[in-house]
Amino acid sequence: MSSAAPRAESLELPAPLVSAASLREAFAAGQVPVLLDCSFDLADPQAGERAFALAHLPGARHAHLDRDLSGTKTGRNGRHPLPARADWAARLGQWGITPAAHVVVYDAQGAMYAARAWWMLRWAGHAAVSVLDGGLQAWREAGGPVEAGAGDPAIAGAPPYPLGESLVRTVDADALQKSLGAVTLLDARAPERFRGEVEPLDARAGHIPGARSRFFKDNLDASGRFRPADELRAAYRAFGASPERFVHQCGSGVTACHNVLAMEAAGLGGSALYPGSWSEWSSDPTRPVAVG
């Protein structure tokens, strides 16, 4: 079996991952996709915008996790709830994204936030979306140009994206609780948070009973790129379930998308996301919690 990394060789097909070299070739050929820079920092919500203003791929727009990739918080629906699909469609339209567009998303955090945008575009029914493997660092290492400034403004008066059938699966808290033990639930948080040894962000420490730990950073190699497809396939198959039996969660539904993306890049599509994740689950004192 080949150990070649799961990177797209062209932008003609909506591969989950695209290499910096392939993206440079697309630029050179005048086939520039819509670019979304999703760089963010949970500890400093404005850091991504500041970094974007210093350097980003030419023509990119910035997608802010809190404002663009999340909806209104109620205190019981998690730290980064999904927006209403109609609101997301309006934002996509403002960015100039149409069903005919190829979209490439990236960040400077190992696709930690870009994976969320990738998943949400598929949630809107948009198949032609890829993640830049290695992000901004890989682009610069490949000699790709960057520009400074606030980026192109939103397109005033653009129509909302015409939503299609979702290309991804979700489960809510009630459905997940009823299916515990019957699904393979993977938690993308750091192992110490999974075990309940620390909890810097949410109401209670621990994990959803029956969940298993799959730290999202384990999808990456030392360079910050995704591991070869055969390595990812082996890692997820080791959990002993078919792809459609997997449910992914994390702290707030963001890094869990990284595991969905890794499975997709490994040819293991069809897993589901619990968007509310631990931040929603732990906010309800009636829901069970496990530690260790």
Helices and strands as residue ranges (DSSP letters): E 17-18, H 20-28, E 34-37, H 47-54, E 61-62, H 85-94, E 103-106, H 114-123, E 129-132, H 135-141, E 169-170, H 173-179, E 184-187, H 191-195, E 212-213, G 216-219, H 229-237, G 243-245, E 246-249, H 256-265, E 272-273, H 277-281
